[in-house]
Amino acid sequence: SSWRRCEAGWWGAACDKTCPRHTVGSCSRDAGVPHQCQAGYFPGVDQHTGRGLCADCPAGCDQGRCDAEGRCQGCVPGMTGESCEVPCSPNCAGTCEQTTGTCLPRVVLDVADPGLLATLQRSISGNRVHTEVVVGRGSVPVGAELLSEGSLAGKTTQSMGQSLGLMVTGGPYGARVAFRAPACKPQWTGAKCEVPCHQSCSRCEQFRAEAGGSHRQPPGNSAEDCLACRDEEPAEVAPVGGPGMCSCIDGAIKGGDNRCYCVESRDERRVAWFDKGPPKKCRYPCKPGTTEALGEDKTTVCLVKSVVRAIFIHEQGLVRGSCPEGNLEVTPESGPSHCVREDYVRSIVADNSR
């Protein structure tokens, strides 16, 4: 019969035409449409000639893989959609789900440069990232956890350097490294991280935890969904690690604008100052124009310039005078005498001699 099957690799009425490049096995006898293509390609028809071909998988397909219809079988990090042509939400911290675009709690980096892989290693301690790493369009935030299970198990390829010790998957596209990290960038929540967190939070839960767990989870934008509080405010999440509300730290109270502020000092020579830490703390340093002296019991006192000057001048001749035990009488050039603890005087003298 003139319509007998052609041998694998051939097509046409006389079976005298070779199947398209990248064909695996046979192709249709009438148009040369491949029944299967090599990885990175899918069967198609040239719109101009009507003949079969193996078309390139979409550029956004993960490692160039797609099915026979040209649909990506996973996207490169940062892309979503059937053909992986749509960027994830700009507020996703890492990657997103292919069909819905929901931001996922993981950051995936494809690294082809051994130098960048070495940078990652230097930024990791005990499987945790201690210094933010920015690689191309992606970044790995502080606190992210290096993943080493499942498909990511294994070590670097020889071309990446066995000594790096990172748990990655090596391949023709370089090394893939994955981290468990918040799904959203700071201050954002919701499926696509497009809803602002509550104003008291710097980071919040992606979804609000609800009894029964509804199918459509609402964003974690309530005051109880905080994972971290604003850096510039003396407040911390309670319970530690969250989710929970941001409460004022010791030494701080809420102001009329519902924000936390360090309580003003009762000592007129000190000023309230918020130390961002970590850990966050309300401190009370001496005001400009005064000098801080440290006692043997680790307490401090703020001394005015005239008293400090008198200590320097009369260092050898200071006596208790009319002061309580353990104190020395210091008399400035003008004004009344002051009783200053002996250990505070020694602290001032020692600092001056350095």
C-alpha positions in Angstrom: 0.0 0.0 0.0 1.1 3.5 -0.8 0.1 4.5 2.8 2.3 1.9 4.5 4.1 3.2 7.6 7.5 4.9 7.1 10.5 3.7 9.0 11.3 5.7 12.1 12.8 9.1 11.1 11.1 9.4 7.7 7.8 10.7 6.3 6.1 11.6 3.0 4.2 9.7 0.3 7.4 7.9 -0.7 8.9 8.0 2.9 11.8 10.0 1.5 11.7 13.0 3.8 13.5 13.1 7.2 11.5 13.9 10.3 12.2 17.3 11.8 15.2 18.0 13.9 14.9 16.9 17.6 12.3 14.3 16.7 12.4 11.2 19.0 11.3 8.2 17.0 8.7 8.7 14.2 6.6 11.5 12.8 3.3 11.6 10.9 3.6 10.4 7.2 1.4 13.2 5.8 2.9 16.3 7.4 6.0 15.1 9.3 4.6 16.1 12.7 6.7 14.5 15.4 5.0 12.1 17.7 7.6 13.0 20.4 10.4 15.6 20.7 13.6 15.7 22.7 13.5 17.5 26.1 13.2 21.2 25.6 10.9 20.9 22.5 7.3 19.9 21.7 5.6 18.8 18.5 4.1 21.5 16.4 3.3 22.7 12.8 5.2 25.5 10.9 2.5 28.1 10.3 4.1 29.0 6.9 4.8 25.6 5.4 2.2 23.5 7.2 5.0 20.9 8.0 5.7 19.4 11.3 8.5 20.7 13.6 9.9 20.4 17.1 9.2 23.9 18.6 11.2 25.3 21.5 9.5 25.1 24.9 8.6 28.6 26.2 11.6 30.5 27.6 10.1 30.6 31.1 9.9 26.8 31.5 11.9 25.4 34.3 15.0 23.9 32.8 13.3 24.1 29.4 10.8 21.4 30.1 7.3 21.4 28.7 4.6 18.8 27.7 3.5 17.8 24.2 1.1 20.8 24.1 3.9 23.2 24.9 2.7 23.8 28.5 5.6 24.3 31.0 6.2 21.6 33.5 7.2 24.1 36.2 8.5 27.7 35.8 11.9 29.3 36.4 12.0 31.1 39.7 10.0 34.3 39.7 7.6 33.3 36.8 4.1 31.9 36.7 1.4 31.0 34.1 0.9 28.1 31.7 3.8 29.3 29.6 5.6 30.9 32.5 5.4 34.2 30.8 3.9 36.2 33.8 6.2 37.5 36.6 5.2 36.6 40.1 3.8 39.4 42.2 6.6 42.0 42.9 5.9 41.5 46.6 6.6 37.8 46.5 9.8 37.2 48.5 10.8 34.2 46.3 8.9 32.1 43.9 5.2 31.5 43.2 2.8 28.7 42.3 2.5 28.1 38.5 -1.3 28.0 38.0 -2.5 30.5 40.6 0.5 32.8 41.1 0.2 32.3 44.9 3.5 33.3 46.5 5.3 30.3 48.1 7.3 30.2 51.3 10.5 29.3 49.5 13.3 31.1 47.6 14.9 29.2 44.7 18.0 30.3 43.0 19.6 28.9 39.9 23.3 29.7 40.2 25.8 29.0 37.4 28.7 30.9 38.8 30.9 29.1 41.4 31.8 32.5 42.8 28.1 33.2 43.6 27.7 29.8 45.1 30.7 30.5 47.4 29.1 33.8 48.4 26.0 31.8 49.5 28.2 29.5 51.5 29.8 32.4 53.4 26.3 33.8 54.1 25.1 30.6 55.7 25.8 29.4 59.3 24.1 26.3 60.7 21.7 26.1 57.7 20.5 29.7 58.4 21.3 32.8 56.3 22.9 35.5 58.4 23.6 38.0 55.6 21.1 38.8 52.8 22.3 37.5 49.5 21.1 39.2 46.2 21.5 37.1 43.1 20.1 38.5 39.8 16.3 39.0 40.3 16.2 36.9 43.5 17.4 37.5 47.0 17.7 35.3 50.1 16.6 37.1 53.3 18.3 36.9 56.7 16.9 34.0 58.6 16.0 31.8 55.6 16.6 28.1 56.1 18.7 26.1 53.6 16.6 23.1 52.3 18.4 19.8 51.8 15.6 17.3 51.5 13.6 15.7 48.6 14.7 16.7 45.2 17.3 19.1 46.6 19.3 16.4 48.3 22.8 15.8 47.0 26.0 17.8 46.7 27.3 20.3 44.1 28.6 19.0 40.8 32.3 18.9 40.3 32.2 21.9 38.1 30.7 23.9 41.0 33.4 22.6 43.4 32.8 19.8 45.8 34.4 21.7 48.6 31.5 24.2 48.8 29.5 21.7 50.8 26.1 23.3 49.9 23.2 20.9 49.4 22.1 21.6 45.8 21.0 19.9 42.6 23.6 20.2 39.8 22.8 20.1 36.1 23.3 21.7 32.8 21.7 24.9 34.1 24.2 25.2 37.0 23.3 24.6 40.6 19.9 25.0 42.2 19.7 26.1 45.8 16.4 26.4 47.7 15.6 28.0 51.0 12.6 28.1 53.3 11.7 31.7 53.8 8.6 34.0 54.3 6.4 34.0 51.2 6.0 37.8 51.2 8.4 40.7 51.3 8.2 42.7 54.6 4.9 44.6 55.2 2.9 42.5 52.7 0.4 39.6 53.1 -2.2 37.6 51.2 -2.0 35.0 48.5 -0.1 37.2 46.1 1.3 39.5 48.8 -0.7 42.5 47.6 -2.4 43.4 50.9 -0.5 45.6 53.4 0.2 44.1 56.8 -1.4 45.9 59.8 0.4 49.2 60.5 2.0 47.9 63.7 3.8 45.0 61.8 6.9 45.0 59.8 6.2 41.4 58.8 3.0 39.4 59.2 1.5 36.0 58.4 0.7 35.4 54.8 -2.8 34.0 55.8 -4.8 34.5 58.9 -5.2 31.3 61.0 -8.9 30.6 61.4 -10.7 27.8 63.2 -11.7 25.1 60.8 -9.4 26.4 58.1 -11.6 27.9 55.3 -10.7 27.1 51.7 -10.2 30.8 50.9 -7.8 31.9 53.6 -8.0 35.7 54.4 -4.8 37.7 54.4 -3.0 38.1 57.7 -3.5 41.8 58.0 -4.9 42.1 61.5 -3.0 43.4 64.6 -2.8 39.8 65.8 -1.0 38.5 62.7 2.3 40.2 63.3 5.6 38.2 63.0 7.8 41.2 63.6 7.2 44.8 64.7 8.5 48.0 63.1 12.2 48.5 63.4 11.9 52.1 64.5 9.4 51.3 67.3 10.2 49.9 70.8 7.8 47.0 70.5 8.1 43.2 70.1 5.7 40.5 69.1 4.1 38.5 71.9 4.4 35.6 72.0 8.0 35.6 70.8 8.2 34.5 67.2 4.5 35.2 66.7 2.0 35.4 65.3 0.7 37.9 67.8 0.3 41.6 68.6 3.1 44.1 68.9 3.5 45.1 72.5 5.7 47.8 74.0 9.0 46.6 75.4 10.0 47.2 79.1 10.5 51.0 79.6 8.1 51.9 76.8 4.4 53.0 76.7 1.8 53.7 74.0 1.4 57.3 72.9 -1.7 59.1 71.7 -1.0 57.8 68.2 -1.1 54.2 69.5 2.7 53.8 68.9 5.2 52.8 71.5 7.7 55.3 72.9 10.4 55.0 75.5 9.4 56.6 78.8 11.1 59.9 79.5 13.7 59.7 82.3 13.0 61.2 85.7 16.7 62.3 85.8 16.9 65.7 84.1 20.4 65.0 83.1 19.4 61.9 81.0 17.5 61.5 77.7 15.3 58.6 76.6 16.9 56.8 73.6 15.6 53.8 71.7 18.3 51.2 70.9 17.1 49.2 67.9 19.3 46.3 69.0 18.9 43.4 68.7 17.5 43.1 71.3 15.4 46.3 71.3 15.9 48.3 74.5 15.1 51.7 76.0 18.3 53.3 77.2 18.9 56.5 79.1 22.3 58.0 78.2 23.6 61.3 79.7 22.5 64.5 77.9 25.1 66.4 75.9 27.2 68.6 78.1 27.4 66.0 80.9 29.8 63.1 81.6 28.8 59.6 82.5 30.7 57.9 85.4 30.5 54.1 86.0 30.3 52.8 89.5 31.7 49.5 90.8 28.1 48.2 91.0 27.6 48.9 87.3 25.3 51.9 88.0 26.1 55.2 86.3 25.6 58.9 87.1 25.7 62.0 84.9 27.9 64.7 86.1 27.9 68.3 84.9 31.0 69.8 83.4 31.8 72.0 86.3 31.9 69.0 88.7 34.0 67.0 86.4 36.5 69.9 86.0 36.7 70.2 89.8 37.5 66.5 90.1 40.4 66.9 87.7 41.7 70.0 89.5 41.4 68.7 93.1 41.9 65.0 92.4 44.5 64.5 95.1 42.9 66.7 97.7 39.3 65.5 97.7 37.9 64.5 101.1 34.6 63.3 102.5 33.9 66.7 104.2 30.2 66.9 105.1 29.2 64.1 102.7 27.8 60.7 103.6 30.2 57.8 104.0 31.6 56.5 100.7 31.3 60.0 99.1 33.7 62.8 98.4 32.9 66.5 98.5 33.5 68.2 95.2 33.4 72.0 95.0 33.2 73.6 91.6 34.7 77.1 90.9 31.2 78.5 91.3 28.1 77.2 92.9 27.5 74.8 95.8 29.5 71.6 96.7 28.4 68.2 95.4 28.7 64.8 97.1 30.0 62.3 94.6 30.5 58.6 95.3 34.2 57.6 95.5 33.9 54.9 92.8 32.3 57.5 90.4 35.3 59.8 91.1 37.7 57.0 90.4 35.9 56.3 87.1 36.2 59.9 86.0 39.9 60.0 86.9 40.6 56.7 85.2 38.8 57.8 82.0 40.8 61.1 82.0 44.1 59.3 82.3 43.5 57.0 79.3 
